[in-house]
Amino acid sequence: MKRFNFILTGSCLILLFILLQGCTPSHGKRYFQFYMLPGESMNIPKTGKIVLVQPVDVDAAYDDYRLVYRLSAYELNYYSYEFWIKKPGTIIRDAIVEYLSRGGSFAKVISLFSEGDPDFLLEAEVEVIEEYDRLDAWFARLKMSIKIKDFKTNEPILVHQFDRKEKLTEKKVEKVPVVLSMILEEELAKVVEQLAEKQK
């Protein structure tokens, strides 16, 4: 009888442990986003224009909540527990809106037609957004194009393309969104500068 009680108690403890495990955070999952560093308004002439940032197109291989890492030119992998907080296209669109809004070059930066009558359309396409791992170092890679178009004529005013692979300071996944944010910020600065030159 004592042995039966011992077995029963042990079984209850195991069941309790399993139930408690279900209440803990799920397997150490982590969620990342872009962050554009705050700063002073860009020293660029004001365009006085309204720009509408369109939804960002992302290559199907990268249009996933999971972060992508590459071990070679032939092998693409997805992390099991490292995620974007939103789909990459939404994250990048939000980052573009945030950056241009605080830059001060535009009268207004919008993401919906209901928010104003745009003068410019900003279209962006992401071909690659990934972590690239080598034995000596890890890198963050962002390859995309950004196009500014005249809203009335639909004619392109400028097209900016880039493919950048920057080394991480450490071989840690959490460094990837930091470097990707930096790349996007630097490339957006170039876009604004080019547009300002064309508007003179």
VOBA-1610 file (N, C-alpha, C; in pm, whole numbers, padded with zeros to 5 digits, always signed):
BEGIN
Met+00083-00121+00000Met+00000+00000+00000Met+00086+00126+00000Lys+00193+00123+00083Lys+00283+00238+00088Lys+00350+00258-00047Arg+00387+00145-00108Arg+00453+00154-00238Arg+00358+00215-00341Phe+00230+00176-00334Phe+00130+00230-00427Phe+00114+00381-00408Asn+00109+00424-00280Asn+00098+00567-00250Asn+00220+00644-00302Phe+00338+00583-00292Phe+00462+00646-00338Phe+00459+00665-00489Ile+00413+00558-00558Ile+00405+00564-00705Ile+00303+00670-00747Leu+00187+00672-00675Leu+00082+00769-00706Leu+00130+00912-00685Thr+00203+00934-00573Thr+00256+01067-00542Thr+00359+01109-00647Gly+00444+01016-00685Gly+00546+01045-00787Gly+00484+01081-00920Ser+00377+01008-00956Ser+00307+01036-01082Ser+00243+01173-01080Cys+00187+01211-00964Cys+00125+01343-00951Cys+00228+01455-00963Leu+00345+01431-00907Leu+00452+01531-00915Leu+00498+01551-01059Ile+00510+01440-01131Ile+00551+01448-01272Ile+00446+01523-01353Leu+00316+01490-01328Leu+00208+01557-01399Leu+00206+01706-01368Leu+00229+01740-01240Leu+00233+01881-01199Leu+00347+01955-01268Phe+00462+01889-01280Phe+00579+01948-01346Phe+00549+01978-01492Ile+00483+01881-01558Ile+00448+01899-01700Ile+00352+02016-01718Leu+00252+02024-01628Leu+00154+02133-01637Leu+00220+02269-01615Leu+00312+02274-01517Leu+00382+02400-01490Leu+00471+02441-01606Gln+00529+02344-01673Gln+00614+02373-01789Gln+00532+02442-01898Gly+00406+02403-01909Gly+00321+02465-02011Gly+00289+02610-01981Cys+00311+02654-01857Cys+00282+02792-01818Cys+00403+02883-01830Thr+00518+02826-01856Thr+00640+02905-01866Thr+00655+02958-02007Pro+00740+03062-02028Pro+00761+03116-02163Pro+00803+03007-02260Ser+00754+03014-02383Ser+00770+02905-02478Ser+00911+02894-02533His+00986+02804-02478His+01113+02758-02532His+01212+02869-02564Gly+01208+02978-02492Gly+01306+03084-02511Gly+01295+03156-02644Lys+01176+03165-02700Lys+01160+03237-02827Lys+01192+03384-02808Arg+01254+03443-02910Arg+01288+03586-02905Arg+01233+03656-03029Tyr+01195+03782-03011Tyr+01133+03858-03119Tyr+01209+03989-03140Phe+01237+04021-03267Phe+01321+04136-03300Phe+01249+04233-03392Gln+01298+04357-03393Gln+01246+04460-03482Gln+01360+04555-03519Phe+01332+04646-03613Phe+01427+04750-03647Phe+01412+04865-03548Tyr+01520+04938-03530Tyr+01515+05057-03446Tyr+01601+05164-03511Met+01538+05275-03549Met+01610+05385-03611Met+01655+05480-03501Leu+01784+05503-03492Leu+01839+05584-03384Leu+01783+05726-03388Pro+01739+05778-03273Pro+01690+05915-03270Pro+01802+06014-03295Gly+01770+06125-03355Gly+01872+06226-03383Gly+01808+06356-03428Glu+01892+06453-03455Glu+01842+06583-03500Glu+01793+06574-03644Ser+01709+06668-03681Ser+01660+06673-03819Ser+01777+06684-03915Met+01763+06618-04030Met+01869+06621-04129Met+01887+06760-04186Asn+02011+06798-04206Asn+02042+06931-04259Asn+02026+06931-04411Ile+01901+06917-04453Ile+01868+06907-04594Ile+01751+07001-04622Pro+01751+07069-04737Pro+01640+07160-04768Pro+01505+07090-04760Lys+01407+07163-04712Lys+01273+07108-04700Lys+01208+07102-04838Thr+01145+06990-04868Thr+01079+06976-04997Thr+00937+07034-04992Gly+00880+07038-04872Gly+00742+07084-04860Gly+00643+06987-04922Lys+00686+06864-04948Lys+00604+06765-05017Lys+00554+06658-04919Ile+00448+06593-04960Ile+00394+06480-04884Ile+00435+06351-04957Val+00491+06256-04883Val+00532+06129-04943Val+00451+06016-04881Leu+00402+05929-04968Leu+00328+05811-04925Leu+00421+05690-04936Val+00444+05622-04825Val+00528+05502-04823Val+00439+05381-04848Gln+00460+05319-04962Gln+00380+05203-05001Gln+00422+05078-04923Pro+00336+04974-04919Pro+00378+04845-04861Pro+00505+04794-04928Val+00594+04738-04851Val+00723+04692-04902Val+00713+04549-04951Asp+00758+04526-05073Asp+00762+04390-05129Asp+00887+04318-05079Val+00870+04192-05040Val+00982+04111-04991Val+00986+03980-05069Asp+01105+03941-05112Asp+01121+03813-05180Asp+01060+03701-05097Ala+00995+03607-05162Ala+00920+03501-05093Ala+01005+03422-04994Ala+01132+03403-05025Ala+01220+03325-04936Ala+01240+03394-04801Tyr+01223+03526-04799Tyr+01248+03603-04676Tyr+01120+03659-04614Asp+01008+03636-04679Asp+00880+03689-04630Asp+00825+03598-04521Asp+00896+03593-04410Asp+00868+03498-04303Asp+00897+03563-04169Tyr+00822+03524-04066Tyr+00849+03576-03932Tyr+00983+03527-03878Arg+01028+03411-03923Arg+01154+03356-03875Arg+01273+03429-03937Leu+01375+03455-03856Leu+01498+03513-03908Leu+01569+03410-03996Val+01628+03458-04103Val+01696+03371-04198Val+01847+03381-04176Tyr+01912+03265-04180Tyr+02059+03266-04177Tyr+02112+03177-04289Arg+02226+03218-04341Arg+02285+03149-04454Arg+02423+03097-04415Leu+02450+02971-04451Leu+02580+02910-04423Leu+02669+02909-04546Ser+02608+02919-04664Ser+02684+02923-04789Ser+02594+02981-04896Ala+02650+02997-05014Ala+02571+03051-05126Ala+02460+02955-05166Tyr+02470+02830-05120Tyr+02376+02727-05163Tyr+02276+02685-05055Glu+02294+02736-04933Glu+02211+02687-04822Glu+02148+02801-04742Leu+02016+02798-04737Leu+01939+02898-04663Leu+01865+02827-04550Asn+01869+02885-04429Asn+01807+02821-04313Asn+01721+02921-04237Tyr+01628+02868-04157Tyr+01540+02950-04075Tyr+01559+02914-03929Tyr+01578+03016-03846Tyr+01588+02992-03703Tyr+01456+02939-03649Ser+01464+02851-03548Ser+01343+02795-03488Ser+01287+02883-03377Tyr+01373+02962-03311Tyr+01328+03039-03194Tyr+01359+03189-03204Glu+01404+03235-03321Glu+01436+03376-03340Glu+01342+03432-03447Phe+01258+03529-03408Phe+01153+03578-03497Phe+01157+03730-03511Trp+01106+03777-03624Trp+01073+03918-03637Trp+00940+03941-03566Ile+00923+04058-03507Ile+00798+04088-03435Ile+00681+04105-03532Lys+00714+04144-03657Lys+00617+04151-03766Lys+00687+04095-03889Lys+00613+04078-03997Lys+00676+04035-04122Lys+00779+04141-04164Pro+00891+04101-04228Pro+00997+04195-04265Pro+00949+04317-04344Gly+00853+04296-04435Gly+00803+04408-04514Gly+00739+04516-04428Thr+00663+04474-04327Thr+00598+04569-04237Thr+00700+04638-04148Ile+00797+04563-04101Ile+00902+04621-04016Ile+00980+04728-04091Ile+01016+04699-04215Ile+01096+04794-04294Ile+01011+04915-04332Arg+00886+04893-04366Arg+00798+05007-04398Arg+00785+05099-04277Asp+00762+05041-04159Asp+00751+05121-04037Asp+00879+05200-04010Ala+00993+05135-04035Ala+01122+05200-04012Ala+01142+05317-04109Ile+01102+05298-04234Ile+01113+05406-04334Ile+01026+05525-04294Val+00902+05497-04254Val+00811+05604-04212Val+00870+05678-04093Glu+00922+05604-03996Glu+00980+05665-03877Glu+01099+05755-03912Tyr+01188+05702-03996Tyr+01308+05777-04033Tyr+01274+05905-04108Leu+01189+05894-04209Leu+01155+06012-04290Leu+01074+06114-04210Ser+00992+06066-04118Ser+00910+06158-04036Ser+00997+06245-03947Arg+01098+06188-03889Arg+01183+06267-03798Arg+01291+06344-03873Gly+01309+06312-04003Gly+01414+06380-04079Gly+01383+06524-04111Gly+01254+06557-04126Gly+01215+06696-04150Gly+01221+06742-04293Ser+01259+06654-04385Ser+01270+06695-04525Ser+01133+06706-04591Phe+01038+06625-04545Phe+00904+06624-04604Phe+00806+06698-04515Ala+00703+06756-04578Ala+00597+06821-04501Ala+00521+06718-04420Lys+00504+06599-04480Lys+00432+06493-04411Lys+00470+06358-04472Val+00480+06257-04386Val+00508+06120-04431Val+00388+06035-04391Ile+00325+05971-04490Ile+00203+05896-04464Ile+00218+05752-04515Ser+00130+05666-04466Ser+00130+05528-04513Ser-00008+05486-04565Leu-00105+05580-04560Leu-00239+05554-04612Leu-00286+05675-04694Phe-00361+05650-04801Phe-00412+05759-04883Phe-00507+05848-04804Ser-00572+05792-04704Ser-00667+05869-04624Ser-00599+05973-04535Glu-00466+05965-04525Glu-00392+06057-04438Glu-00350+06186-04508Gly-00372+06194-04638Gly-00333+06315-04711Gly-00321+06289-04860Asp-00299+06397-04935Asp-00281+06387-05079Asp-00132+06388-05110Pro-00075+06274-05147Pro+00071+06268-05165Pro+00120+06335-05293Asp+00241+06386-05284Asp+00312+06436-05402Asp+00403+06328-05458Phe+00460+06248-05366Phe+00552+06141-05403Phe+00502+06006-05352Leu+00539+05901-05424Leu+00520+05764-05376Leu+00658+05704-05353Leu+00673+05637-05240Leu+00798+05564-05215Leu+00766+05416-05221Glu+00831+05348-05315Glu+00816+05203-05329Glu+00948+05136-05295Ala+00943+05027-05221Ala+01065+04956-05183Ala+01047+04806-05205Glu+01156+04742-05241Glu+01155+04598-05263Glu+01278+04537-05198Val+01256+04435-05116Val+01366+04366-05046Val+01394+04233-05116Glu+01517+04217-05161Glu+01558+04091-05223Glu+01622+03997-05123Val+01700+04055-05031Val+01770+03973-04931Val+01768+04045-04797Ile+01732+03973-04690Ile+01745+04023-04554Ile+01782+03902-04468Glu+01909+03893-04430Glu+01955+03770-04367Glu+02081+03789-04283Glu+02108+03686-04206Glu+02236+03671-04137Glu+02321+03578-04222Tyr+02446+03615-04247Tyr+02535+03533-04329Tyr+02651+03488-04241Asp+02661+03358-04217Asp+02759+03305-04123Asp+02881+03247-04194Arg+02998+03292-04148Arg+03125+03232-04191Arg+03201+03190-04067Leu+03302+03109-04083Leu+03378+03061-03968Leu+03444+03175-03892Asp+03494+03275-03965Asp+03567+03384-03900Asp+03476+03494-03845Ala+03356+03508-03902Ala+03267+03617-03857Ala+03127+03596-03911Trp+03031+03665-03847Trp+02893+03668-03896Trp+02865+03806-03954Phe+02774+03810-04052Phe+02740+03934-04119Phe+02588+03951-04126Ala+02544+04075-04140Ala+02405+04105-04170Ala+02402+04158-04313Arg+02310+04105-04393Arg+02303+04147-04533Arg+02164+04199-04565Leu+02162+04314-04631Leu+02036+04374-04677Leu+02054+04418-04822Lys+01974+04360-04909Lys+01976+04397-05051Lys+01836+04443-05089Met+01825+04567-05133Met+01693+04618-05168Met+01702+04736-05264Ser+01588+04776-05314Ser+01579+04895-05399Ser+01471+04986-05344Ile+01494+05115-05359Ile+01398+05216-05315Ile+01371+05310-05433Lys+01244+05328-05465Lys+01207+05411-05580Lys+01113+05523-05533Ile+01144+05645-05575Ile+01056+05759-05550Ile+00989+05795-05682Lys+00856+05803-05682Lys+00782+05834-05804Lys+00694+05957-05784Asp+00671+06029-05892Asp+00577+06140-05890Asp+00436+06082-05886Phe+00358+06123-05788Phe+00225+06063-05770Phe+00133+06091-05888Lys+00139+06211-05942Lys+00047+06249-06050Lys+00081+06179-06181Thr+00208+06172-06214Thr+00249+06116-06343Thr+00290+05969-06335Asn+00317+05923-06212Asn+00368+05787-06188Asn+00507+05764-06247Glu+00574+05873-06284Glu+00708+05864-06339Glu+00811+05856-06225Pro+00912+05771-06241Pro+01015+05761-06137Pro+01102+05887-06132Ile+01123+05938-06013Ile+01211+06053-05992Ile+01352+06006-05961Leu+01362+05901-05881Leu+01494+05841-05854Leu+01477+05696-05815Val+01581+05618-05842Val+01587+05477-05802Val+01720+05456-05732His+01712+05402-05612His+01833+05377-05532His+01838+05228-05499Gln+01945+05162-05541Gln+01963+05019-05516Gln+02091+04998-05435Phe+02087+04899-05347Phe+02208+04868-05271Phe+02207+04721-05228Asp+02326+04669-05206Asp+02346+04533-05157Asp+02463+04540-05059Arg+02431+04542-04930Arg+02535+04560-04828Arg+02541+04442-04733Lys+02664+04403-04702Lys+02689+04296-04607Lys+02788+04349-04504Glu+02740+04372-04381Glu+02821+04433-04277Glu+02850+04333-04164Lys+02971+04336-04115Lys+03015+04242-04010Lys+02950+04273-03876Leu+02907+04169-03805Leu+02854+04185-03671Leu+02969+04198-03572Thr+02948+04272-03465Thr+03053+04287-03363Thr+03074+04158-03286Glu+02969+04075-03279Glu+02978+03945-03214Glu+02894+03845-03292Lys+02925+03718-03275Lys+02847+03612-03339Lys+02722+03586-03257Lys+02630+03683-03257Lys+02506+03673-03182Lys+02391+03721-03270Val+02280+03646-03267Val+02166+03679-03352Val+02111+03818-03322Glu+02114+03858-03194Glu+02057+03988-03158Glu+02131+04107-03219Lys+02249+04082-03274Lys+02324+04189-03341Lys+02274+04213-03483Val+02203+04115-03539Val+02156+04126-03678Val+02062+04244-03698Pro+01952+04257-03620Pro+01863+04373-03642Pro+01930+04507-03616Val+02031+04509-03529Val+02104+04634-03502Val+02177+04680-03628Val+02248+04587-03692Val+02326+04621-03812Val+02234+04647-03930Leu+02127+04569-03944Leu+02032+04592-04053Leu+01967+04730-04041Ser+01935+04770-03918Ser+01878+04904-03895Ser+01975+05013-03937Met+02102+04993-03903Met+02206+05090-03940Met+02219+05102-04091Ile+02219+04988-04160Ile+02230+04988-04306Ile+02113+05066-04367Leu+01992+05033-04323Leu+01874+05099-04379Leu+01878+05249-04353Glu+01918+05288-04235Glu+01924+05430-04201Glu+02023+05504-04291Glu+02139+05446-04313Glu+02241+05509-04397Glu+02195+05519-04542Glu+02127+05417-04590Glu+02081+05419-04729Glu+01965+05515-04749Leu+01878+05526-04649Leu+01769+05624-04658Leu+01822+05766-04659Ala+01930+05791-04586Ala+01993+05923-04588Ala+02039+05958-04729Lys+02092+05859-04801Lys+02137+05881-04939Lys+02017+05913-05029Val+01906+05842-05006Val+01785+05865-05086Val+01736+06009-05068Val+01731+06053-04944Val+01683+06190-04914Val+01775+06293-04975Glu+01904+06271-04967Glu+02001+06363-05026Glu+01984+06371-05177Gln+01970+06256-05241Gln+01951+06253-05387Gln+01823+06326-05427Leu+01716+06303-05352Leu+01589+06367-05383Leu+01600+06519-05367Ala+01668+06561-05261Ala+01686+06706-05237Ala+01762+06768-05353Glu+01862+06699-05405Glu+01939+06751-05517Glu+01852+06766-05643Lys+01766+06668-05665Lys+01680+06671-05783Lys+01571+06778-05774Gln+01539+06820-05650Gln+01432+06918-05631Gln+01482+07062-05638Lys+01615+07079-05648Lys+01670+07216-05653Lys+01637+07282-05786
//
